């Protein structure tokens, strides 16, 4: 879709609603109401309405938002791998590249960042009670 201001998109959607969802009628009404603006195709009304209904936003994703994409180079991959080799528990943010890039680089090496979690310590003296409980559960409940 061509780039429109938020005001233009609001007007487009408003006119489409006034025309009761009739895109051809909305096109005619939009041309009459805003003669100095470019005349839109009927699909523009339908697409804008569908986007607003599906995403609750006039904005269409992250296209042309000013964020630059860092190309995935060998140096970038080495940087990410080195970052997680030194600190496997590090957050994906520490690499200072997009999370998706970090996950892809680590995934290509069959690695993944992890977070340490506390768990109950199993003691050697607790083995037999666990076995007894498991046998009781299997025999009585399954």
WOSULMO-V774892 format. One record per residue. N is the residue number from 0. BURIAL is I if it has 16 or more other ideal C-beta (glycine too) atoms within 10 Angstrom, else O. D_CENTER is the distance of its C-alpha to the mean C-alpha in Angstrom with 2 decimals. Layout:
# WOSULMO-V774892
N/BURIAL/D_CENTER
N/BURIAL/D_CENTER
This chain:
# WOSULMO-V774892
0/O/20.62
1/O/22.89
2/O/22.05
3/I/23.44
4/O/23.91
5/O/22.57
6/O/26.19
7/I/26.59
8/I/23.52
9/O/24.92
10/I/28.31
11/I/27.07
12/I/25.48
13/O/28.59
14/I/30.98
15/I/29.12
16/O/29.62
17/O/33.25
18/I/33.80
19/O/32.60
20/O/29.92
21/O/32.45
22/I/30.81
23/O/34.19
24/I/35.75
25/I/32.82
26/I/33.27
27/O/36.98
28/I/36.55
29/I/33.99
30/O/36.48
31/O/39.29
32/O/37.52
33/O/35.98
34/O/38.48
35/O/37.48
36/O/33.87
37/O/32.98
38/O/33.46
39/I/30.28
40/O/29.94
41/O/29.65
42/O/26.33
43/I/24.84
44/I/25.65
45/O/24.24
46/O/20.92
47/I/20.46
48/I/21.43
49/O/19.11
50/I/16.06
51/I/17.23
52/O/17.92
53/O/14.64
54/O/12.20
55/O/14.92
56/O/14.57
57/I/16.58
58/O/13.99
59/O/12.45
60/O/9.08
61/O/9.71
62/O/12.96
63/O/16.00
64/O/14.84
65/O/17.26
66/O/15.13
67/O/16.95
68/O/15.73
69/O/17.96
70/O/19.42
71/O/19.45
72/O/23.14
73/O/25.49
74/O/25.93
75/I/22.24
76/I/22.15
77/O/25.39
78/O/24.16
79/I/21.20
80/I/23.58
81/O/26.28
82/I/24.12
83/I/23.36
84/O/26.88
85/O/28.37
86/O/26.13
87/O/24.42
88/O/23.28
89/I/21.59
90/O/18.10
91/I/15.62
92/O/16.00
93/O/19.68
94/I/19.24
95/O/18.20
96/I/15.79
97/O/12.03
98/O/10.81
99/O/9.79
100/I/13.33
101/I/14.92
102/O/13.69
103/O/14.86
104/I/18.11
105/I/18.85
106/O/18.11
107/O/20.49
108/O/23.08
109/O/22.49
110/O/21.60
111/O/18.98
112/I/18.93
113/O/20.44
114/O/21.60
115/O/25.24
116/O/26.06
117/O/29.47
118/O/31.28
119/O/34.80
120/O/37.35
121/O/39.32
122/O/43.01
123/O/45.58
124/O/47.71
125/O/44.99
126/O/44.85
127/O/47.69
128/O/46.57
129/O/43.13
130/O/44.92
131/O/47.27
132/O/44.50
133/O/42.63
134/O/45.88
135/O/46.71
136/O/43.32
137/O/43.55
138/O/47.17
139/O/46.96
140/O/43.59
141/O/42.65
